[in-house]
């Protein structure tokens, strides 16, 4: 016996690594595909729920901060990656983190922890020096 459901409600997320224009193109194309399937005696209601889930602009990393992190990472003997992407074929990482085939090399986790700890330590030291120069040393000079 072949059982076909009366209705289906697929859900998902729509992301793009570029401008909102590309996101709009993806939405238009997705609507075309869904309506094309609905032409076979089906009904399709499409709602991207943009009021509940507004689109966010693409994240673009700060170039100076990226260079700082890259310099620090090189001091931890991290091999330089040729591209800033979510996947790197040079390292055998071809599946997205949402794929069931994604493989995380857990051996690098301690290195990631060390890198993030060093970044936090450097940041906090820089902030302390800034506060020290701005407030504490000025007060001590006035007390002399």
N, CA, C and O of each residue as an XYZ file, in Angstrom:
576
protein
N       0.839     -1.169      0.000
C       0.000      0.000      0.000
C       0.890      1.241      0.000
O       1.823      1.326      0.799
N       0.628      2.174     -0.854
C       1.386      3.410     -0.955
C       0.633      4.509     -0.207
O      -0.499      4.843     -0.558
N       1.255      5.058      0.807
C       0.604      6.088      1.616
C       1.222      7.439      1.281
O       2.424      7.645      1.449
N       0.391      8.345      0.811
C       0.842      9.697      0.488
C       0.175     10.649      1.472
O      -1.051     10.655      1.581
N       0.951     11.449      2.186
C       0.342     12.347      3.169
C      -0.517     13.422      2.500
O      -0.275     13.812      1.358
N      -1.509     13.883      3.228
C      -2.402     14.926      2.729
C      -1.659     16.250      2.561
O      -1.947     17.023      1.647
N      -0.703     16.498      3.452
C       0.044     17.760      3.373
C       1.467     17.547      3.872
O       1.778     16.559      4.536
N       2.305     18.493      3.534
C       3.697     18.477      3.993
C       4.089     19.911      4.323
O       3.622     20.858      3.689
N       4.944     20.056      5.313
C       5.372     21.387      5.723
C       6.890     21.389      5.917
O       7.375     21.242      7.039
N       7.635     21.555      4.827
C       9.094     21.614      4.970
C       9.515     22.926      5.624
O       8.900     23.969      5.402
N      10.547     22.861      6.413
C      11.090     24.049      7.074
C      12.598     24.039      6.932
O      13.207     22.991      6.717
N      13.188     25.200      7.053
C      14.633     25.275      6.967
C      15.113     26.700      7.137
O      14.334     27.605      7.437
N      16.379     26.881      6.945
C      16.961     28.218      7.003
C      17.553     28.544      5.648
O      17.936     27.656      4.886
N      17.621     29.815      5.368
C      18.170     30.288      4.101
C      19.312     31.233      4.431
O      19.107     32.268      5.065
N      20.499     30.880      4.007
C      21.677     31.699      4.293
C      22.440     31.963      3.010
O      22.421     31.165      2.072
N      23.106     33.096      2.994
C      24.016     33.377      1.883
C      25.241     34.075      2.454
O      25.145     34.814      3.434
N      26.368     33.840      1.850
C      27.609     34.451      2.324
C      27.897     35.765      1.616
O      29.003     36.297      1.708
N      26.909     36.283      0.916
C      27.101     37.545      0.203
C      25.961     38.499      0.548
O      25.380     38.406      1.629
N      25.646     39.393     -0.345
C      24.728     40.491     -0.065
C      23.275     40.064      0.044
O      22.909     38.932     -0.275
N      22.453     41.010      0.508
C      21.012     40.780      0.615
C      20.415     40.535     -0.769
O      19.410     39.835     -0.897
N      21.027     41.107     -1.804
C      20.537     40.903     -3.166
C      20.565     39.411     -3.517
O      19.640     38.901     -4.150
N      21.621     38.722     -3.109
C      21.721     37.286     -3.367
C      20.656     36.540     -2.574
O      20.060     35.591     -3.083
N      20.407     36.957     -1.331
C      19.367     36.325     -0.522
C      18.011     36.485     -1.203
O      17.224     35.539     -1.253
N      17.737     37.682     -1.727
C      16.473     37.909     -2.435
C      16.372     37.019     -3.669
O      15.304     36.485     -3.968
N      17.482     36.858     -4.384
C      17.504     35.979     -5.553
C      17.218     34.534     -5.134
O      16.465     33.829     -5.806
N      17.814     34.100     -4.031
C      17.577     32.740     -3.537
C      16.111     32.542     -3.160
O      15.533     31.491     -3.438
N      15.516     33.542     -2.533
C      14.098     33.434     -2.175
C      13.229     33.344     -3.423
O      12.317     32.520     -3.495
N      13.516     34.197     -4.406
C      12.739     34.163     -5.654
C      12.850     32.808     -6.329
O      11.853     32.241     -6.776
N      14.058     32.300     -6.398
C      14.290     31.009     -7.071
C      13.609     29.868     -6.313
O      13.034     28.970     -6.928
N      13.671     29.902     -4.993
C      13.015     28.877     -4.186
C      11.505     28.905     -4.412
O      10.869     27.856     -4.514
N      10.939     30.103     -4.490
C       9.500     30.225     -4.773
C       9.168     29.638     -6.145
O       8.154     28.958     -6.304
N      10.023     29.902     -7.135
C       9.796     29.358     -8.483
C       9.769     27.830     -8.461
O       8.902     27.207     -9.074
N      10.713     27.242     -7.758
C      10.797     25.779     -7.692
C       9.566     25.206     -6.988
O       8.982     24.227     -7.452
N       9.177     25.811     -5.880
C       8.014     25.310     -5.132
C       6.746     25.445     -5.958
O       5.937     24.520     -6.019
N       6.574     26.592     -6.592
C       5.381     26.788     -7.431
C       5.395     25.843     -8.632
O       4.342     25.394     -9.084
N       6.572     25.545     -9.139
C       6.682     24.585    -10.235
C       6.201     23.206     -9.823
O       5.513     22.529    -10.586
N       6.559     22.793     -8.622
C       6.085     21.498     -8.109
C       4.591     21.543     -7.823
O       3.886     20.557     -8.037
N       4.107     22.684     -7.340
C       2.684     22.814     -7.014
C       1.815     22.802     -8.265
O       0.609     22.574     -8.171
N       2.395     23.039     -9.419
C       1.626     23.034    -10.669
C       1.039     21.660    -10.967
O       0.131     21.543    -11.791
N       1.533     20.641    -10.323
C       1.045     19.275    -10.531
C      -0.132     18.987     -9.594
O      -0.088     18.059     -8.787
N      -1.163     19.788     -9.718
C      -2.411     19.657     -8.956
C      -2.194     19.695     -7.435
O      -2.817     18.950     -6.679
N      -1.303     20.578     -7.024
C      -1.056     20.772     -5.595
C      -1.238     22.253     -5.263
O      -1.366     23.092     -6.154
N      -1.246     22.547     -4.002
C      -1.339     23.926     -3.537
C      -0.097     24.197     -2.698
O       0.320     23.352     -1.905
N       0.492     25.373     -2.872
C       1.689     25.719     -2.104
C       1.529     27.101     -1.490
O       1.230     28.070     -2.188
N       1.727     27.183     -0.194
C       1.790     28.459      0.518
C       3.234     28.633      0.960
O       3.801     27.763      1.620
N       3.823     29.764      0.592
C       5.235     30.004      0.896
C       5.325     31.202      1.829
O       4.816     32.280      1.522
N       5.973     31.006      2.966
C       6.143     32.095      3.924
C       7.546     31.983      4.508
O       7.892     30.977      5.127
N       8.341     33.010      4.310
C       9.706     33.003      4.833
C       9.772     33.522      6.274
O      10.857     33.618      6.848
N       8.621     33.857      6.857
C       8.531     34.293      8.253
C       9.516     35.418      8.567
O      10.181     35.411      9.603
N       9.594     36.380      7.657
C      10.580     37.449      7.816
C      10.266     38.388      8.976
O      11.165     39.050      9.495
N       8.999     38.454      9.388
C       8.680     39.292     10.543
C       9.200     38.657     11.827
O       9.730     39.350     12.696
N       9.052     37.351     11.947
C       9.538     36.661     13.143
C      11.049     36.437     13.104
O      11.720     36.469     14.136
N      11.570     36.212     11.905
C      12.993     35.916     11.735
C      13.583     36.844     10.676
O      13.757     36.434      9.528
N      13.894     38.086     11.042
C      14.416     39.026     10.040
C      15.798     38.597      9.545
O      16.555     37.928     10.249
N      16.096     38.996      8.330
C      17.403     38.670      7.747
C      18.485     39.521      8.409
O      18.258     40.680      8.756
N      19.632     38.939      8.572
C      20.775     39.657      9.118
C      21.784     39.871      8.004
O      21.912     39.034      7.111
N      22.500     40.985      8.051
C      23.505     41.200      7.008
C      24.638     40.186      7.135
O      24.861     39.609      8.200
N      25.329     39.987      6.052
C      26.450     39.055      6.025
C      27.540     39.515      6.988
O      27.858     40.702      7.054
N      28.104     38.577      7.726
C      29.212     38.894      8.620
C      30.489     39.016      7.800
O      30.854     38.111      7.050
N      31.153     40.141      7.955
C      32.433     40.349      7.275
C      33.462     40.620      8.363
O      33.349     41.592      9.110
N      34.460     39.759      8.447
C      35.466     39.886      9.492
C      36.305     41.142      9.308
O      36.604     41.553      8.187
N      36.676     41.739     10.428
C      37.534     42.910     10.432
C      38.934     42.495      9.973
O      39.524     41.563     10.521
N      39.455     43.189      8.973
C      40.743     42.807      8.374
C      41.892     42.911      9.382
O      42.746     42.026      9.433
N      41.922     43.974     10.178
C      43.006     44.166     11.148
C      42.944     43.094     12.234
O      43.970     42.531     12.616
N      41.748     42.815     12.725
C      41.594     41.774     13.742
C      41.959     40.406     13.169
O      42.575     39.587     13.853
N      41.580     40.160     11.915
C      41.935     38.892     11.270
C      43.455     38.733     11.214
O      43.982     37.663     11.520
N      44.157     39.797     10.824
C      45.623     39.727     10.745
C      46.229     39.486     12.130
O      47.198     38.740     12.264
N      45.661     40.115     13.151
C      46.147     39.921     14.522
C      45.987     38.458     14.945
O      46.915     37.856     15.484
N      44.817     37.902     14.699
C      44.560     36.504     15.059
C      45.468     35.580     14.255
O      45.978     34.593     14.787
N      45.671     35.891     12.983
C      46.535     35.059     12.147
C      47.974     35.076     12.659
O      48.634     34.037     12.680
N      48.471     36.256     13.078
C      49.829     36.332     13.630
C      49.941     35.514     14.918
O      50.907     34.778     15.119
N      48.946     35.654     15.777
C      48.962     34.896     17.024
C      48.878     33.397     16.746
O      49.585     32.607     17.371
N      48.021     33.011     15.817
C      47.876     31.591     15.479
C      49.182     31.027     14.932
O      49.530     29.879     15.212
N      49.904     31.828     14.155
C      51.169     31.326     13.600
C      52.180     31.076     14.710
O      53.050     30.216     14.572
N      52.074     31.822     15.816
C      52.978     31.559     16.936
C      52.628     30.246     17.632
O      53.453     29.694     18.361
N      51.427     29.746     17.415
C      51.016     28.446     17.944
C      51.192     27.347     16.895
O      50.650     26.252     17.043
N      51.933     27.634     15.861
C      52.248     26.689     14.798
C      51.011     26.217     14.040
O      50.965     25.081     13.568
N      50.023     27.077     13.926
C      48.844     26.752     13.130
C      49.190     27.008     11.676
O      49.674     28.082     11.318
N      48.937     26.008     10.842
C      49.222     26.149      9.424
C      48.296     27.194      8.821
O      47.092     27.192      9.079
N      48.862     28.081      8.020
C      48.079     29.152      7.411
C      47.079     28.563      6.426
O      47.438     27.739      5.585
N      45.832     28.984      6.531
C      44.800     28.534      5.607
C      44.756     29.517      4.445
O      44.848     30.729      4.639
N      44.615     28.989      3.253
C      44.676     29.834      2.068
C      43.442     30.700      1.895
O      43.519     31.756      1.267
N      42.315     30.283      2.432
C      41.078     31.033      2.254
C      40.313     31.085      3.564
O      40.441     30.205      4.415
N      39.513     32.138      3.708
C      38.646     32.250      4.884
C      37.264     31.757      4.487
O      36.415     32.541      4.062
N      37.046     30.479      4.623
C      35.777     29.873      4.233
C      35.270     28.980      5.349
O      35.975     28.719      6.324
N      34.040     28.516      5.194
C      33.517     27.576      6.176
C      34.046     26.171      5.938
O      33.924     25.303      6.803
N      34.634     25.944      4.763
C      35.216     24.635      4.447
C      36.588     24.869      3.815
O      36.832     25.915      3.213
N      37.465     23.903      3.955
C      38.788     24.012      3.364
C      39.165     22.656      2.782
O      39.508     21.728      3.515
N      39.099     22.552      1.460
C      39.383     21.280      0.792
C      40.822     20.836      0.998
O      41.109     19.639      0.988
N      41.748     21.809      1.189
C      43.150     21.453      1.414
C      43.305     20.595      2.668
O      44.206     19.761      2.746
N      42.429     20.801      3.642
C      42.509     20.055      4.894
C      41.525     18.903      4.951
O      41.363     18.272      5.996
N      40.863     18.623      3.831
C      39.920     17.515      3.783
C      38.562     17.852      4.372
O      37.758     16.958      4.632
N      38.303     19.119      4.580
C      37.026     19.547      5.150
C      36.124     20.016      4.017
O      36.174     21.182      3.625
N      35.306     19.124      3.493
C      34.468     19.468      2.344
C      32.989     19.531      2.688
O      32.194     20.019      1.885
N      32.604     19.049      3.860
C      31.193     19.047      4.241
C      30.923     20.182      5.223
O      31.762     20.500      6.066
N      29.749     20.788      5.106
C      29.394     21.876      6.013
C      29.143     21.313      7.411
O      28.867     20.122      7.556
N      29.238     22.158      8.441
C      29.012     21.674      9.807
C      27.614     21.098     10.031
O      27.408     20.364     10.998
N      26.653     21.408      9.167
C      25.297     20.895      9.320
C      25.089     19.562      8.600
O      24.007     18.980      8.679
N      26.100     19.084      7.910
C      25.992     17.833      7.165
C      26.223     16.641      8.096
O      27.046     16.725      9.008
N      25.511     15.540      7.880
C      25.780     14.346      8.686
C      27.149     13.747      8.375
O      27.633     12.891      9.115
N      27.772     14.190      7.293
C      29.091     13.681      6.903
C      30.225     14.565      7.414
O      31.398     14.274      7.181
N      29.871     15.650      8.116
C      30.891     16.551      8.652
C      31.735     15.806      9.674
O      31.208     15.073     10.511
N      33.038     15.998      9.602
C      33.957     15.353     10.539
C      34.757     16.437     11.241
O      35.401     17.261     10.592
N      34.716     16.436     12.546
C      35.483     17.384     13.339
C      36.720     16.679     13.868
O      36.621     15.657     14.547
N      37.872     17.222     13.557
C      39.127     16.670     14.058
C      39.298     17.139     15.502
O      39.775     18.248     15.745
N      38.915     16.309     16.442
C      38.930     16.691     17.853
C      40.341     16.880     18.395
O      40.510     17.456     19.469
N      41.351     16.410     17.680
C      42.730     16.594     18.134
C      43.144     18.062     18.126
O      44.089     18.438     18.821
N      42.451     18.901     17.350
C      42.822     20.314     17.281
C      42.085     21.163     18.321
O      42.373     22.352     18.453
N      41.145     20.578     19.055
C      40.393     21.350     20.050
C      41.291     21.993     21.115
O      41.081     23.164     21.431
N      42.279     21.292     21.684
C      43.153     21.956     22.659
C      43.896     23.153     22.053
O      44.129     24.151     22.734
N      44.261     23.050     20.793
C      44.927     24.166     20.124
C      43.977     25.359     20.007
O      44.379     26.504     20.212
N      42.713     25.081     19.676
C      41.719     26.153     19.595
C      41.490     26.816     20.943
O      41.347     28.036     21.024
N      41.454     26.014     22.001
C      41.289     26.565     23.354
C      42.482     27.449     23.703
O      42.307     28.544     24.236
N      43.690     26.982     23.407
C      44.893     27.767     23.698
C      44.889     29.079     22.917
O      45.246     30.127     23.456
N      44.490     29.023     21.660
C      44.456     30.227     20.831
C      43.446     31.234     21.377
O      43.756     32.419     21.503
N      42.246     30.771     21.701
C      41.227     31.685     22.220
C      41.616     32.240     23.594
O      41.325     33.396     23.898
N      42.263     31.432     24.416
C      42.730     31.905     25.718
C      43.784     32.988     25.538
O      43.752     34.010     26.224
N      44.717     32.768     24.619
C      45.755     33.768     24.352
C      45.144     35.055     23.811
O      45.562     36.148     24.193
N      44.161     34.933     22.926
C      43.492     36.129     22.398
C      42.820     36.913     23.519
O      42.921     38.139     23.568
N      42.137     36.211     24.417
C      41.471     36.884     25.537
C      42.495     37.542     26.456
O      42.289     38.667     26.912
N      43.592     36.848     26.727
C      44.622     37.398     27.606
C      45.246     38.655     27.004
O      45.428     39.653     27.700
N      45.570     38.609     25.725
C      46.149     39.782     25.061
C      45.157     40.940     25.065
O      45.528     42.082     25.333
N      43.899     40.640     24.768
C      42.877     41.686     24.752
C      42.745     42.329     26.129
O      42.733     43.555     26.246
N      42.646     41.504     27.173
C      42.491     42.041     28.522
C      43.718     42.835     28.953
O      43.581     43.877     29.594
N      44.918     42.359     28.611
C      46.134     43.110     28.933
C      46.151     44.455     28.223
O      46.512     45.470     28.820
N      45.763     44.468     26.953
C      45.708     45.729     26.201
C      44.697     46.680     26.823
O      44.953     47.879     26.927
N      43.543     46.149     27.238
C      42.528     46.998     27.860
C      43.037     47.552     29.191
O      42.810     48.719     29.511
N      43.723     46.713     29.958
C      44.244     47.167     31.240
C      45.280     48.261     31.039
O      45.275     49.258     31.760
N      46.163     48.089     30.074
C      47.164     49.119     29.797
C      46.489     50.418     29.392
O      46.936     51.496     29.782
N      45.431     50.329     28.623
C      44.697     51.516     28.196
C      44.067     52.218     29.399
O      44.149     53.441     29.517
N      43.443     51.452     30.289
C      42.831     52.024     31.494
C      43.915     52.589     32.394
O      43.768     53.676     32.952
N      45.013     51.836     32.534
C      46.124     52.260     33.376
C      46.672     53.601     32.896
O      46.873     54.512     33.700
N      46.913     53.728     31.609
C      47.461     54.969     31.062
C      46.478     56.122     31.215
O      46.869     57.248     31.523
N      45.227     55.837     31.003
C      44.229     56.908     30.989
C      43.880     57.400     32.388
O      43.698     58.602     32.586
N      43.785     56.505     33.358
C      43.286     56.900     34.670
C      44.312     56.765     35.790
O      44.565     57.726     36.517
N      44.896     55.597     35.933
C      45.719     55.337     37.110
C      47.015     56.134     37.116
O      47.380     56.693     38.150
N      47.703     56.199     36.018
C      48.981     56.922     35.987
C      48.764     58.424     36.092
O      49.584     59.127     36.683
N      47.688     58.916     35.535
C      47.392     60.351     35.637
C      47.151     60.719     37.097
O      47.655     61.737     37.571
N      46.382     59.894     37.813
C      46.108     60.155     39.223
C      47.388     60.091     40.046
O      47.585     60.906     40.948
N      48.255     59.134     39.747
C      49.486     59.013     40.525
C      50.416     60.190     40.258
O      51.142     60.610     41.160
N      50.412     60.735     39.039
C      51.237     61.905     38.737
C      50.711     63.128     39.482
O      51.494     63.952     39.954
N      49.391     63.248     39.588
C      48.804     64.385     40.295
C      49.086     64.327     41.789
O      49.139     65.362     42.453
N      49.266     63.133     42.316
C      49.499     62.983     43.752
C      50.920     63.339     44.129
O      51.205     63.574     45.304
N      51.821     63.385     43.157
C      53.223     63.667     43.482
C      53.381     65.069     43.824
O      54.489     65.508     44.130
